[in-house]
Amino acid sequence: MGRATSFSLTVIQLLSVCIIQGVLAQGPFLDCSGNEQWWNFFRRCCTSPALPNGCECFDVTPGSDFTNTAFFLPECPAEVGVEFHLFTRANLNTSFVIKSHGGSIGLSPFMANKPVKLLTHGFMDRGLNAYTTKMKDVLLDYGDMNVIIVNWEEGAGGFNYYQASANVRTVGAMIAQLIYVFTEQHGVKLKDIHLIGHSLGAHVGGTAAKEIRRLKNELVGRVTGLDPAGVGFERYSENVRLDKGDASFVDVIHTDAEMGDLISFGSGIRISIGDVDFWPNGGHHQPSCPPFDGVILSMFDFESADTGVSICSHTRCMDYFTSSIRQCEFLSPDAKADCTMGYHTSSKCSGDYYPTTTEESSFC
């Protein structure tokens, strides 16, 4: 047997070992002990105090649930660059940046006896954008609470959607670590935790909630998905995406659920994934948004009103949710009062509803 043939067989055997090891890995969350094989091309282990138990391995082995990222592996916390911006009524306009591993929380205005809302953005967006800032302001005007805006623009940026989709797992794990510290060190009740995520941020919320269930065998109170991203999630397992089993209550608003392919598509998921799913104006195109322009790049500028239906319809869900806090009641013709779309949706509500809105802000 020649050297070239022998080398080829060695490489094949090595790859086979890597694949088998990944397939045998238990569950979507792997702590590091015994799993840090440097030769496994389908696994990345990250060591950081920002992660649960200080270390986590992420697996994208063929045959696993997590092939939705085209085999891009999640980046580690230092690369993703997550920031947690805490706002309360005591610091309405200037955030206090806290760390997911604890330390700074005790020095912050954080109130352990008040509800906690975590707002998370999506692809090619940033934490302190116009939508999350307005939502934060309205929430704090409505009630005395902790509002945390999660900024992961480094992990969500660039033009590689699949890398950003992979980073959903890292960001979700870091949020879970923060929630774990809240509950274990500060006495926060999980029922008072409400994760609110837009686009990829909706799946970040689902991932964080799954991690908490793993760590504490309990559920967070609520996850709200605002037009959860569809590409790379719609046809995959609930282990990959937001799902109704992730929290005590999961509500979803779909506003851009019209998809074709990566060149021409709406941005949102087209299937029901919550305890209750709202499809305002049919869920795929929103009033006053421009006609569909068929270009994926139209979803990139999240601050512009002139970039086409993908951005306009995809972000309109955030307008609806913010308006629902104090101003609007969005009811379907056949819905009871506790099934109003948005902030005041009751956990008693279930199924699919189709409210209509007006064309102009505040849309009711």
Salt bridges, closest charged atoms under 4 A:
ASP31 OD2 - ARG214 NH1 3.42
GLU56 OE1 - ARG214 NH2 3.53
ASP59 OD2 - ARG43 NH2 2.96
GLU83 OE1 - HIS85 NE2 2.98
ASP137 OD1 - LYS136 NZ 2.79
ASP141 OD2 - ARG326 NE 3.51
ASP144 OD2 - LYS114 NZ 3.72
GLU184 OE2 - LYS216 NZ 2.42
ASP192 OD1 - LYS191 NZ 3.40
GLU211 OE1 - ARG214 NH2 3.01
ASP227 OD2 - HIS314 ND1 2.51
GLU234 OE2 - ARG270 NH2 2.73
ASP243 OD1 - ARG241 NH1 3.32
ASP246 OD2 - LYS210 NZ 2.78
ASP251 OD2 - ARG222 NH2 2.91
GLU258 OE1 - HIS284 ND1 3.66
ASP277 OD2 - HIS254 NE2 2.68
GLU303 OE2 - ARG126 NH2 3.78
ASP319 OD2 - ARG316 NE 3.85
